[in-house]
Every structure is written in structure tokens, then in C-alpha cells.
Amino acid sequence: MSYVIKGETGDWEVVIGLEVHCQVISNAKLFSGAATDFGAEPNTQVSLVDAAMPGMLPVINEQCVRQAIKTGLGLKAQINTKSVFARKNYFYADLPQGYQISQADQPIVGAGTIILDMPDGSTREIGIERLHLEQDAGKSLHDQDPKRTFIDLNRTGVALMEIVSDPDMRSPEEAGAYLRKLRSIVRYLETCDGNMDQGSMRCDVNVSVRPVGSDELRTRAETKNVNSVRFAMQAIEFEAARQVEIYDNGGEVVQETRLFDSQKGTTRSMRSKEHAHDYRYFPDPDLLPLVFSDELVAEIKATLPELPDERKDRYINDFGLSPYDAGVLVAEKDTAIYFEEVAKGRDAKMAANWVINNLFAVLSDKGVGISESPISAPNLGELLGLIADDTISTKIAKDVFEVMLETGDAPQKIVEDKGLKQITDTGAIEAAVDAAIAAGAAQVAQYKGGNEKILGWFVGQVMKATQGKANPGQVNKLLKEKLDG
Amino acid sequence: MTKLTDLNIATARDGLAKGDFSAAELAEAYIQAVEAGRDLNAYITETPEVALERARESDDRRAKGDHIGAMDGIPVAMKDLFCTEGVLTTAGSHILDGFVPAYESTVSANLRSAGAVMLGKTNLDEFAMGSSNITSYYGPVKNPWTGSDGKDLVPGGSSGGSAAAVAGGLAMAATGTDTGGSIRQPASFCGIVGIKPTYGRCSRWGVVAFASSLDQAGPMTQTVQDAAIMLGAMAGHDPKDSTSAPIAVPDFEAAVTGDVKGLTIGIPKEYKMDGMDPQIQALWDQGIAWLKDAGCNIKEVSLPHTKYALAAYYIVAPAEASANLARYDGVRYGLRVPGDSLDDMYMNTRGEGFGDEVQRRILIGTYALSSGYYDAYYIKAQKVRTLIANDFKTAFQDVDAILTPTAPSAAFALGEKQDDPVAMYLNDVFTVPTSLAGLPGISVPAGLSSDGLPLGLQVIGKAFDEGTLLNVASKLESAAAFNHKPGREG
């Protein structure tokens, strides 16, 4: 499923690297004790350190360090037990210190990998170059006053993990899969909530193009702050086409920072003034190098939850699910937990089918996530139990499912209230079968004449007579016995 | 009875304990002295109400028999680089106009909890950048000592206001900060004791930053014993400063025994510089003789990278300063000079708010960190710094302390060297290597120049060995019997 851009001068492929900023889930900011709640009143979560008052000093928050190590381990990455914080210098009104404390040449996490689950069930391995810790900036609010810009420092100093991929992706779909997988991993780890719409996960997209078959890396353009998976894919599509057009016209792509316009699905160049930065990185003299022991890494490693890749393998190996179904079920931790509760002690394949084919359709119609599912996992499990023990047929189960959706009632109760319990009493079924045969002399003749399909007519008659409650297997068996006999 | 302002920390402590006078009387005496000595321009902000209030609190504690701190009732001046809650804090700069912190620096808070009484905030070179206190937005400080021709002299810097206040009797003691010599050089120029402790000994929290990897607070006092008392009250581990050393503070006063017999004192041959003032060499030789007489072994040591120290310092310190001073942008506090755009506002504010020397150092630092120059300047300077620290490490394998002059000259006239920054930077030639190595250094007044001006000797110690340092300094102090007083006292 290669992604090829047909240019006038030939076929081109796109080379994509992503820089993702993940806001660390923590009790407090990276270097100050201030809280980090989303959506608080402006400037209510600001310490003296965040506001860069004279003489204030940063002190590292150990919890943020642990979260970064945990994320690094989740990315199967090298953990650097010694790393260095550096100052990245630039002036902006929402950057009170006049520098961002970040990590430059000595990040806390080195090379790792992410495995992408592609829609066709195949996988792709993408390299992670590094993960480093840094401070977030505040927010400039340009829309509060016609003339002035307001500054909200609540976000100032919040811990971010910047996760940089290798330029390993070759299509917008792969980039989308990367973002979804990364989000899934950090959510499993509970190191970042991954909510791109709230800005707790933000993405910068690096795109270049090259002729198909070439392995060169051409000049890239970086599109900043793309805040959804779909937007990232759109930005890549647009950028790739734009760059191909430039080369087709004999031009050169310039290395620059661009902004994504979510209304138009396009990117545009930032004014050069805004990005002509020489950041003058140097080690922050207010902070000692960040050093921790291998024991700490081992301790954190021992607390790692089962991650999506391992879970997927387990679903394939233990439950016999297809790689596609397994991938779909593990993508969100909540879905996986839901599924496992449904499947517990039951037929896992059947559970997977019900969750993926029936429940997902409903959730998607209602536009809600699994955590807001109108049908609880125990209830769906109970429904599957009723099918398994022949209390109801699969067909009746679908009706019960609809009622569950509306009422939220337990399936057992619905079956009892509505008298939907399957008839498995052979005597009662036999009577209905006999009645059908008696009433269908013409159909009997057809059957005897070799038309086996006519059997369905008899089944229909029996089901009609029993309001669909007769056990279909028993009905078929009896009909055949009697007609053949 | 002696004038209350003639007392020092140790003698005042005794007088207060005996009830000879109250802390309030002591404070009153100093408040009057401060007023009378205003022509020195040693203070930017006088805080007589704060002083009296704290003095009365001290008297109350004593009356009630409450715990009495090491500095209880002692009137001190605070260098205006320490943020003080509710009291204007300027760093000697226009850019901090009207800045009244809502917090108290750890060092000043430590002093307060030891019972010290704050008289006011002393003048300093702007952002502690200078060696003569002429870069202050609040005007130059005059040295209480005057030249033989009666000319006004600089007090040294950057802690010039603190040094002048202590020498001129406008404070019993004062806090200083030292980045490359800013405690020791003015102490030498004003004939007082000044110690820069080991980097990490005193918290930097709440001290307006100049160069974070070098800045260190310390006491400026009339005697070595006072320095020991006051340092004990200022120092201590502070979890709010990541570079603060998690080490207990020893009883420095107890370390000053006066017995230095058997100690080995190093004399660094590289400090004997070409063209050195013969008076300075003579003073140094005298110091060596005193310590020899006291039973010390004298040993020549080599600090081979000394000649690169000043150059390395003037890369590292401005580089750090260029980032540390970025926060003064007119957005949140201090001066704001409006402009048509954010960038204009920055340029107007910083252009008006910072003086020439500060702007010069921001430019030097920005340049040294710039892409393409970083390796040649900043990285190289850091390498030199490591070599210098190693020089000391090697030397201290053989010696217990090192003796050098504090400054290459006595105090010079106001206006001198002002247009020659490099000549000005040379003031710190003997103090900067210690700062780069993070080691403690103390300046003790040891004699007078031919013009009748004080000259100091510097003792350099091992990291966190301020006890030995103070003890050796105390021996020099008693041998020198320096009891000269400046011409103009407050």
C-alpha cells in the first residue's frame, strides 16, 4: 500500500518524521510545585518559579522523571541514567524566563521503536530517535481584546515529553497509525492522557519528498502544532503535493516552519521573523545533571502494565483472534478491558464479534466512547452466556441487544419479561413440526422431489408458531428426521 | 562606654547578653549612623521601621527567655540583590523599578530567623556586574577611605554598598554576593573581612541571579570571628536550590582556634605576575612571614591554568547572565517602556532598563552562546574551568590552604578605569580562579598602602573547609593587628 505522488517529472514518495509533545500526567509542574489541572481559571496555577520572578530556581519534579522513564520503557527505548537540562533561549510574552528548560544533546531517553498496526493487519516498525523532558510555555490569548494580547501562565512550566520519531513513515496513513499507536501506548502507561483536542498531545510534522527509489533525504518543512490525527494526515498530504509541485517546477523546497490551517486543510509559511531563532542552547546552571540508578529503572520496569503489542499477541495466541480483530480491540485500553470482561469464561471469538460488529456500530452512531457505552460489559457478557447455554438464539439475542440499548436492563431480565426464552422442549417443538408438515402437503412433495431448500419454509412455519423461540438446531434436526423418514 | 556603632557582632552579642544595651538601642544608633552617612550612598533603601520592629522583637525574646539566635539583635545591611519580602529590591538596576518581592530569600530569611535586624538594602553594581560599584542605577558608592589627596575612591564591587556600610560604621555587618570577587575585592578595598563560601554552601534561592554557576552569598564583617558567626547563620542546605549542598553546617566560630601550627600553606607561583605592584608583593611576603612565624609550613604550589581564568570567566559569567537576565522583559514586573509591538516593547524596556555594563555582558554572553561560536567560546571556557578546578585539586593534595593577595591594587579613584572594561576586569584576577573552581576564599585586611589605603590578603580553602580558612584568616588578622579606621566614618 505504498503512497506515490504522481508528479509531472515522475513518481515521488513522501518521507515523514513526527515530533510529538505529550503533556506528562503529574501532580505538579516539571520544576515548580504548581498544579496542572486543565481548564482552570487563567493564571490561577502559577508559582513564583513559573512567573520567573527574580531569584527563583527550578527544582526537578521526581514524578515527571519517573513518567518519562516509564514512557521510554514503553517505547522499548534506551534509558539514559544521566541526562542534562539545557536552556533554549528565545523571547516571547508567554515564556516568562526568556528560555525554555529542555534537554538538548543529552536526553533522558534514547533510541526506541513503535510498531504500527496497519488496517490490512500488517505491521510496520518505526524508529524513535529520542524522548526528552521540557517545560511547556504559557498561552497567548489574542482574541480577548481588540488591541492587546492576554497571557495565561497556567500551562507555563507543565512537563512535556517530546518524542521524536525517525523519518521512517512513508504515507499519511502510517503517520496516522503512528499517532494512534503512540497515544495508545501513553494511555496504557498512564503517562499522558493523549487528548489532542485539549492540547495534551500535540504534533509537529516534518515532511520531505524524494523520487521513488531514491534513498536521499531532501530538505524538509516542519508544520507546527497539528492537533488531531486527521489534521496531521491532511497536512502531510498537502505538504507532499506542494513540495512535488515545487520540484516539478524546477524549484527548491526551503527548510522552514509552517502552520496548518485546519479550515482549509493547507499549510502556510510562518513569517520568517517568527522562526529566525538561534536558540543558544547551553546546560542550565541552576540544575545539576539528572542522574538516577539502574535500580530505579528496574523498579519502574517492574510496574509496567501489559502494553498494546503484548496484549495483541495474547489475543491472537490465547484467544485465536485474527491480527486485525486483536489490533482493533487493544488499541484503546478501555476497549481491551471491556472486551476481556465480556469474554471472560466465554467464547472469545464470539465476544470479539459482538464487540467489534455490534457494539462499535452503536457507539459510533451515538458518537460516544467505550467508557460511556449504554451496555455494560457484564451485561453483554451475560447476553453471550444466554446464547451459549441455548437460552436464546443468536437471532433473538440481537433483539435483546436492541432492548438493552434502550433500557440498559440486564439481558436475563429482558428475556424473562418478554418471554423470549428459547423452546428446547422436544415435545413442544415436535408438535409445531408436525403441524407444519401437516399444513404443507405441497411443500412436502417438493422436498421429496429433491428440493432441499424448501426446508427453510418449514423452519419458518415452526418459528412463526413459536414466536421465534424454538431452538433452530432442534427444529432442523426434527424436520429432517420426519421428512426423510 | 564605647559608641554602640564601634561594636562588632561578637562584642555586641556579649553586651546584649549582659543587658548593657538593648537591641532597639543598637538599632537606633545604627539608624542614626545610616542617616548621617548618606553621602556615601551605601544604601539604596533604608528600612528603619523594619529594623526597629525586629530589634524590639529581639528584645522581647530576650526578656521572655525565648531562644536567642546567633545574630539576635545584630543590625545588618542586606545587599540589594537579596529579595526581601515587602521591601523594594532593585539589584541596582532601573529595570526592577518598583519591584517589591512577595517572598524572602533563603539567606535573608535564615539571618532573620537567627535574630538579625535588617537596616536596609545596600547599593551594588547593577546586577552585581562590576568591580567598583559605578554601574549602579542608583549612583556610585563612595569608599569611606579617602586617598591622600582627599579624592573620592571606589569601594570596589559589586558588593560596594555593603563594604562601605561596614567600613563606615553604617552597619555592624552586611551580606554580600560574590561571582568573581564581588565580596572579597570590596572587602579588601574597604579594609574589612569578606568571605565567599564554597559554591553550594549558601542557598541562591531568592538572590537575583547574575551567573548561576558562580554566584554565592557570604558575610562582610569587621572581624574574622564575626564572619564565622554570620556565615553560620546564613548557610545551610536548601531544597529549593538544586545546587545547594546537602551538607551540615559546622560550628565555624569554634573552628577559629588561632592555632594554625603544622598547617601547610600553598603559595601559587603563577600569582606572581609581571608588573605586580611591589606593595602588593610586599604585603603578600609579609603574610607568608606571619604564617611561618605561627608555625605553618610554606610550600610553593603551581596553578598552571591561572592565566586563562579571567578569559574563561568572562565567557561563562556573561553567557549565564545573558539567559538569566532574559526574564526582565517588561511583561510582568519592573520597568515597562511601551512600544508599537511586543518586540519594540522589549527593546525599549531593555534598552532603557539596563545600563551599559549589563548590556555589554548580555551581548558578550549572547555572542558566546551563538550558533557557530558556542564550541569556540562557551565549551572551551568550560574546559578551562575544569582544568582550573583540577589545578586546585592537585595543589590541595599537598597544602591545607593557599595564600594570595586579594586584589592587584588598593582602591582607586571614582571615574578611573571606567572607560576601560578590560582594566576593570583585571581587578578580579586573584579572585576569579577560586570562583571558577567553586572554592571558598576570604579576604582579610592586612596592611596599608603607601597612600594609607587598606590592602587585603586572600586565603583560599578546600571545598567546604571554611573552618580551616577562617582559622588561617584569623591568624593573619591577629598578626596584622589591623585597627586602622577610614577617614570618613558615618
Interface residues (C-beta under 8 A of the other chain):
Chain A: L48 A51 A52 M53 P54 G55 M56 L57 P58 V59 I60 R87 N89 F91 Y92 A93 P96 Q97 G98 Y99 T149 I151 D278 R280 Y281 F282 P285 D286 L287 L288
Chain B: F82 C83 T89 A91 L96 F99 P101 A102 Y103 S105 R204 W205 G206 V207 V208 A209 A211 S212 S213 P239 K240 D241 S242 T243 A319 E320 S322 A323 L325 A326 R327 D329 V331 R332 Y333 L342 D343 Y346 T366 L369 S370 S371 Y374 Y378
